[in-house]
Amino acid sequence: MKLKYLWSFIIVFIMINQVGFAQNSIKGKITNKTNNQPLPSANVYLPEQHKGTLTDNNGIYNMNHLPKGKIKIQFSYVGYKTIIKTLLIEDSEIILNIEMESAVLQAEEVVVSGGSYTTQHQNAIKIEILKSKDIAEIGTPSFTEAIANVPGVDMISKGVGVAKPVIRGLSMTNILMLNNGVKLENFQFSENHPFLIDEFGIDRIEIIKGPASLLYGSDAVGGVINVLKEKPAPIGKIIGDFNTQYHSNTQGIVSNLGIKGSSENFFWGLRGGLKSHADYRDGNEDYVPNTRFNEKSFKANVGLIKSFGLFRLYYDYNQPDLGMCVGDAIALTTENGRENKIWYQDLTNHLISTKNTLFFGKYKIDMNAAYQMNNRRLQTDNNKPFFEMVDMDMNTFSYEIKTYLPSRINSEYIIGLQGANKTNRNHDAPSHVLPDADVNDLSVFGLVQHTFFEKLKMQAGIRYDFRTISTVAETNKEAIDNDYGNISASVGATYELNKHILLRANLASAHRTPNIAELTQNGMHGSRYEQGNADLKSQRSYEADLSAHFHSKYIMVDLAGFYHSINNYIFIAPTNDTIAGGDKIYRYSQTNAEIYGSELSLNILPVDWINIKTTYAYLLGKQDDGSNLPFIPQNKLRLELKFQKQKIAFMKNPFVKLGGLYAAKQNKPAMFETESDSYFLLNAGIGANFKWANQLLAISIQANNLLNETYIDHLSTLKGMGYYNIGRNISINIRIPFGIK
């Protein structure tokens, strides 16, 4: 009975609030600041409400049925500076006219990965953005390789299909990959186990470089990569797009088709995609055996927008088959093909998630939940007693409740609760890389943001995590039942020295508990014998970040430096011990370590149609005894020269670009690594938008490693087998947007 009364109270409360909110609106006119002319089809978007519209031919926009309280609104138009406003809605109608000024360099965007909806400048944690259109122009067969174009981000790869991101020298379970805010759980403890996510139907990628345990708990000591879904269609529109790519090196075909629609209170979307790549070729035109990969994916979403709340439901399906270039497969791969027949990872991932926001006067509550069903199979060959060597399921239920307390324009107060239950179960396959296990998480946190005298923005927070890990005893694996409790904290600030210069500082303490593999492994994994350690402690990291940002109409500079101290750093390394067959035992152990470095990004427009972009990342990682840390990438310098105009003849936004990547020699390898030589890759691209028979087309051609350089990146796990990285690859990208209504 008490539960019945509680629900009755909630329903009545919502109805009362709905009546109070129903008439709130924002309207106005968007014009060109230079000549005061209206800007038709300018984008107006409310990120917290997941709601957007376009201006009419007179530059007029109107957004209705909005909640009371603080709200962010973003105005954008191609070739103009994005404008972000924070409003406090207390009256029924707000008139907001916007004057936009032309700009090629965008200084900031609205971001969500820093704990709340803020701008990049307002957030004390530096967040990089990689937009979906930029990924298409990079032209790589690998989604992870596209992310690795961000300074400070690299990848560990076993070919082009099996790749793991690295942020400032940390990888595996030291970083998190999020699918629209949901932490992905798919056996990511190994360099050969990629995250199951693709680039189809996304709006952008937000990257936090550095500890983020305050916001996301364990495993975020190195950083976070948040892949955010595309925005709903503008109100009253049904639109779609077809995208296709061809990659010359892998004979790769990548296609996806999406359609979405929105009304005043409802939105929906569907998207399906396919990938198919043959074995890649190196700079000598030799194919690297069994590096082929194929993938199917499907995504769907629906949403309901009301003045009292926002309710969203998402479904993601990914089914990749990833060829493994291992010793047994090499002898059996007699030709370059694309069909996975032997020695491949047969993976399936389902993700159902719901994200909901309720508006109660000056309170706002986020209530999110997700369920992941992940199956991992390792298919070998008919010469083995069991063709299917590994078959295990990992199911994860996660939830989050965040309450935004009453605040003014210059403040934000958030308290939250997060939790998860993860189960790992093996089927009848003979190899149990991980035992049957259960992991339970529960966390509470608080975050405060406040702006002092309009220039100084501070952010601070604290969090407590409790985790239990229990496993079932198996042959050579003892059962464990461990508890871990950890506190995370962060404090940071941004200071606007003037309208061009921004200074940022952040101090953070984060943690990572040992994962199941590190605690329990005792057997062959891939081509080596790995042994865990049930006595491993939680990693504890402390990082200090300092950065400076300068922007004007024609120049933008970002300079960042960081120092990261890690206590009880967990790593795997070969020992002098061997098993009966003579294979060396690789054992997990711990040591204190430090990683430090700097990153530079420089963007210059000497004239409006020329863009010169340079980035440089320097990194060094040491163990307590002075030896080098593993998987520390080469220092890399990137340079790009891009010529772009808004219109030439019948072409819109045509561009030509020429770029290069120089990777310095890595002469500080870890004890089980070898030095890696420097290399230089030349890249080029061309593209434009135009109409053909009244149909808009976006076409670009990208050539990577144009000189067909033979090289081996330091983080390639094929290095020990003597295989080079991918040679010249020319990709053709076509995007066809369309509208139904």
Summary of the structure (lengths in Angstrom):
residues: 741
radius of gyration: 25.7
end to end distance: 48.3
largest distance: 81.1
contacts: 2595
relative contact order: 0.11
helix: 7%
strand: 57%
